[in-house]
Amino acid sequence: GTRIIYDRKFLMECRNSPVAKTPPSDLPDIPGVTSPNVEEMKIENNHVQNCDEKVTTVEEEQFDMDI
């Protein structure tokens, strides 16, 4: 068979295409798979609000190391 190889520049340009941002017209509606689940949307919205509210004034160590 023939292998098609795409370079990074081409793929990065494709992600901005309107065709890449619209789902196929005959795609079935499956909650949580092809369309967002109502409960998942509530959790995501709550998570975004919690992340926005969280303000740290003291820098925390990213990793704890035992030497």
N, C-alpha and C positions, 0 to 999 in steps of 0.2 A: 504494500500500500504506500501511498504518498503521505508524508507527514507535513502538515502546515505549521510553520514556525512564525509567530508574531513577535515583533520587537516591542520593547517597553513603551516607546514613544507612541506607537500606534494604539496600544491598549489603553494608555492614559488618555488619548484623544477620544477613544470610543466611549469612555465612561461619561463624558459630557454630552453625548448624543441624546436627542429627545427619544429616539427609538429605544435606547437602553433604560430609560426612566419610566416607560409605560409598559404595563403588563399585557400579555396577549389577550385579545378580545374574547377568546373562547376558553379562558382559564376558569375552572370551577371555583365556587366560593366555599372555601374550607376554613372555618374560624380557627385562628391560631397558626395556620399554615400559609394560606394564600391571602388571607385578610387578617388584620389584627384582631385578637380576641379582646372582648370588652374588659375582662378582668386584667389581662396583661397591660392594656392601655392605662388602667387606673394605677397599676403598680409602677409603670414607667413614669407617669406624671408625678406620682408621689416621690419616686426616687430622684427625679430631676429637681423637685422642690427641696428635698432634703439636702442634696448636694449643693444647691445654691445657698441654702441657709447656713451650711457648715463653713465657718470661717476659723482658721487656725492662726493664732498669734504667735505660738511657739513652734519652731521647726522641730518635727519629730524625726528620729532616725528611721531610715527606710528599712534597714536590716539590723538585727541584733547579732553580734558576733561574740562567741565565747573563745577566748584565746588562752 
